[in-house]
Amino acid sequence: MSTITSEALAETTLLRFATAGSVDDGKSTLVGRLLHDSKSVLTDQLEAVARVSASRGQEAPDLALLTDGLRAEREQGITIDVAYRYFATPRRRFILADTPGHVQYTRNMVTGASTAELTVILVDARNGVVEQTRRHAAIAALLRVPHAVLAVNKMDLVDYEEAVFARIAEEFTAYATELGVPEVTAIPISALVGDNVVEPSAHMDWYGGPTVLEHLETVPVGHDLAHCHARLPVQYVIRPQSAEHPDYRGYAGQIAAGTFRVGDEVTVLPSGRTTTVTGIDLLGTPVEAAWTPQSVTLLLADDIDISRGDLLVPSKDAPATTQDVEATVCHVADQPLTVGHRVLLKHGTRTVKAVVKDIPARLTLDDLSLHPHPGRLVANDIGRVKIRTAEPLPADSYADSRRTGSFILIDPSDGTTLTAGMAGESFAAPAPVKDAAEDGGWDF
């Protein structure tokens, strides 16, 4: 395994990316090949993979085993859970999420892609674009992943034909453009033998673009969150009340977006009270400014009632608060989400009671049509919902901030995560609908 000095590593940028695709398209093999050929695998890991592969009668090491870590995954030959891998090259550091391809585990892809800046979507060159390919492209578009790579895999099984690659790339790019994916880069590969993964292929002289690793190393990292709307969800109030710090009161949390500076006028939401930042503590050291994703403690000029779940924002750039949230959601639980469902809505560090007032539409991924008023969403469904919360929420639009525009719905009886939501996002404009009937219980 190649070594990179800590000094060099500190100067490299970080790219978070996820893989997606249908069952047996070769995602885990691609990830294994990427790690192996970039010399990011330890010797003992390779030896373990070789032993398992030999025990299964395989002549060569199965590189997919580098990511398929669960016993059920190894036995069935499929990916079930999201496997995170961390590796680095001299040019960039990477956090990779290898997500499942089976439709049953589409919700896992949402988890892996929610923080990704790039998605690698694999397609089997023999099968072309299939329903699951379209599903993953739609999820990447809804989650505002800024870069997409179409990796047309198993080119060795179609004799490295340029026409096959061109047809698939054209079909996928047209579909992704319709979804609003801002950038698609198509690369023909064979993960099994290593064509165009790390090293250029000797079998496809008609392709003059980058390898997968070259593209990952050079693609511009997503928009700079330090220049977005400043947001600090309060996680903890620090009051030591010691003889050394008798009057200390700080508000700690991780900056979700933007930059805070000493002297800034800030507003506390949802109360709407305003004050001024008098100090910023970063790792116990006073600083003049701090930005995302740093964890800091803000000191304020006024003694205001602030607690966990409140949001500190610049007074001149404060989001509106509302009890009526409209969002696009991906339902992730086996239990259906229905109109009238009582839930807990977790936004940042704040959790409030809420009720699902309406489900205007469900997205049909094969043709991007809308099924109006489905009444409920089941596991892996993507749809529009209208939610009424018990207390006002300062939610940004997901298009403006992936951190403060997202939320989850939780089952209040057992804490199960039901749904992942993106405030304000819409895959289309649903037809006008009437408000859902009022119901008892949590009626706000």
Disulfide bonds with the S-S distance in Angstrom:
none
